[in-house]
Amino acid sequence: MNQAYIKLRKDIISLIEGENLKVLDVGCSNGINGKWLLDQGMATEVIGVETHEESVKNAKQNITKVIEKSIEDQELLESLKGEDFDYIILGDVLEHLIDPWHVLSELEKSLKSTGKMIISLPNVQHLETIKHLVFKGKFPYEPSGLYDKTHMRWFTLKNIEDLVDQANMHIEKLTRVERYSAYKGGFPLIPRILRKLGLFKNFFTFQYVFRCVKK
């Protein structure tokens, strides 16, 4: 299993606030994020959704309950409606789905009126994508990361905003995971200058991590 999926996601949990929370963690892996929330007293109940057999086994030792199904299972989506979750976490999940638009719209109905979603998605607009397409003439499929060959969908920030909007939500807080290593030209100061000036931020954003609320 990709090691990135079994480590504590500080970028995600830093966007969670409150106590006595009821949390749904979709793609919960080994349940490490949910365990942290429970141990810190922020959550009283964490329900995970996971399909990887070994991860399910480990997660059951860390969080309240684990559902071993795909989040695209309509029966599961229906059963989650009315659960009134305070938070729903979708960490690097939506890009692996056939219809993330439908899933997000359905999950919005599982949030309480003041509930929030924490979502992370890779940014296909990163400069590295342009470099590969323009100069190498091919899409850089890889075993993991931004160009994970198991990704079904690809998103830019505008795509993300549209995705959230059609699910009757809006982005309350947006953070960026930046990566400048794609720029390896003869002028190494250029990316530093661009970063300081805040120019072309979308081209240097590797991943977006954001918090959504209902409209």
Secondary structure as UniProt FT lines:
FT   HELIX           3..5
FT   HELIX           10..13
FT   TURN            14..15
FT   STRAND          21..26
FT   TURN            29..30
FT   HELIX           32..39
FT   TURN            40..41
FT   STRAND          43..49
FT   HELIX           53..59
FT   TURN            60..62
FT   STRAND          65..67
FT   TURN            71..72
FT   HELIX           74..80
FT   TURN            81..82
FT   STRAND          85..91
FT   HELIX           94..96
FT   HELIX           100..108
FT   TURN            109..110
FT   STRAND          111..122
FT   TURN            124..125
FT   HELIX           127..131
FT   HELIX           132..136
FT   HELIX           145..147
FT   TURN            149..150
FT   HELIX           157..166
FT   TURN            167..168
FT   STRAND          169..178
FT   TURN            181..182
FT   HELIX           189..197
FT   TURN            198..200
FT   HELIX           201..204
FT   STRAND          205..214
//
